[in-house]
Amino acid sequence: MKLFQIEEPEGTPLSADGPGASVGIEIAAESAAVAVALGGNAEILPGADGARRLARIQGQGLVELLLGLRARAEKQLARPVTHAVIATDTGKAEAALEDAADAAGISILRLVKRADAAARGDGPDASALGAAKLAEDLAPQG
């Protein structure tokens, strides 16, 4: 179900040259998802989730995961994705996650625990949706 459509005020689709978007990314033990929020309404982007074991995702694998999520978000939004709030429970892997996001061209607005992000969202994808709402709140204005 589509909660909103992102458009310029005159009704034309946003340009890929427009300002970068901020998204919420959830990385769990068995899955990853990317979501976007506009006006407080958040939506999981289609095709942006998939079963992946974090135990197997190290170094370049994590970069590839983030690049894939970023590419799906950019395709759906028709503009570059530059920032993200990442919800995860990896704790010890924060430095690796920050390095991977940097290599994927994503500036991390905040790393949050999945439970904290879930408090802002609802439904089965609450962590990703909550991270997207937080990303909307923290997004650089420009």
HELIX and SHEET records of a PDB file:
HELIX    1   1 LEU A   54  ARG A   56  5                                   3    
HELIX    2   2 GLN A   60  LEU A   77  1                                  18    
HELIX    3   3 GLY A   91  ALA A   93  5                                   3    
HELIX    4   4 GLU A   94  ALA A  103  1                                  10    
HELIX    5   5 ARG A  114  ALA A  118  1                                   5    
HELIX    6   6 ALA A  126  LEU A  138  1                                  13    
SHEET    1   A 5 ASN A  41  ILE A  44  0                                        
SHEET    2   A 5 SER A  31  LEU A  38 -1                                        
SHEET    3   A 5 ALA A  21  ILE A  27 -1                                        
SHEET    4   A 5 VAL A  81  THR A  88  1                                        
SHEET    5   A 5 SER A 107  LYS A 113  1                                        
SHEET    1   B 3 ASN A  41  ILE A  44  0                                        
SHEET    2   B 3 SER A  31  LEU A  38 -1                                        
SHEET    3   B 3 GLY A  50  ALA A  51 -1                                        
END                                                                             
